Amino acid sequence: MRRTIKAAAVALAATIAVMSGAAPAGADPVSVNDRVNKALVFLLVQFTGQVQVPFNDGPAWSADVQVAAVCTGYIVDPTGFIATAGHCVNASDESLKNELREQVVLDLAKKQNWAESKAVAIYQRALRESWPIRGGGGDGDTPSVSVKAKQASGPNQVIRDWTTLQVVASQPFKDGDNAILKLNSLPGPLTGLPIAKEPPQTGEAITSVGFPAQVRRVSDDVTLPQPSFKTGTVSSRQQNSAGVAQTEVSATLGKGMSGGPTVNTKGEVVGTNSMKTVSKDETSEFGFITDNVALRQFLLSNGATLTTAAAEPSGLNMWVWLGPLIGIVAILLILGLVLLLRRKPKSGPPPFYPGGGSGPGQPQFGAQPAFGSQPSFGTPQTPSQASGPFGPPAAPRPPTPGFGAPGPFPPAGPQQPGFPGQPFGR
């Protein structure tokens, strides 16, 4: 019995161990990617400005010139707030101003039929002298910016048409490279991504998402490309020259992915895709994303209500209830097994009757009927009908008390080995 109970306890422990090991260990990558896909937006950014050109007869402002760029954004608040990289919409960025200066030189070279060498020399002069720039139509000291958003086609598409976004605020590279946009006319219910509260750890698995330019080149011109999901890990945590935290990731960050989210295995944003650097031999790339803690503060300070992290997968809730249920069933099965074993009759030697008989009314042990004198079936056998090798059988004994006749049980007097109630062999 003790062995049976011990074996049952081991089986129960094994069952509990299996239950614990079978519970889901994390969020489903497919569901995480699906949620990220719902929050992604394709951004078409257009900068418009005028450049002051120092002609021989005096400086003059050019006509409006435009520079277009594409970036990625992601919804952080279902009321319409969208996060992206600051350099995607920062009209004060010096690299953007250089692109406007380059565009003016290209227009002049085309009109005046300059040689390529002359155009390059004029452009280098424009960079050295930092030709002044103002807004489109002469409005303001910085180029004007226009941002339109649309989502890729598919079941997750909510923003189906190009929709103008408001630039609420932006940061330059040195200050964090974050920006927040606002969709003021909602076309439908939006899905936001939660921002992680704690910085990612080195070695943590991440996925960087966006619309890389290389993918757009192989897609058609009518529909937007589908986003790319680039997996990797957190390589390091760094600080720039201004003391602003950045996170290095091993995932590939291509042009066009700027402003997209990098998420952990829970689907929480651990940073916005910011930039990449390439080694001198162009064999190694190092990607960087913004700091998620600073990102949270930036978004909250500009009016966004951040999306909370999604609830745990339903599979975990199932195990919360299914685990104890399996344990109860296992215990009931063990109890049933124990009761069954206790009720099973014990096997042992046949009872021994005093006097050497095998039972009341039966021949003595060893007595056999004479050959040829076997009584017919059902005919009572008398003492004269049977004989043994040692003479006539003894006279019949009265019934033994305890086997159908009244009397004390067990009978008085010394008990014989094997008698019911006495251990066998003692």
Disulfide bonds with the S-S distance in Angstrom:
Cys71-Cys88 2.22
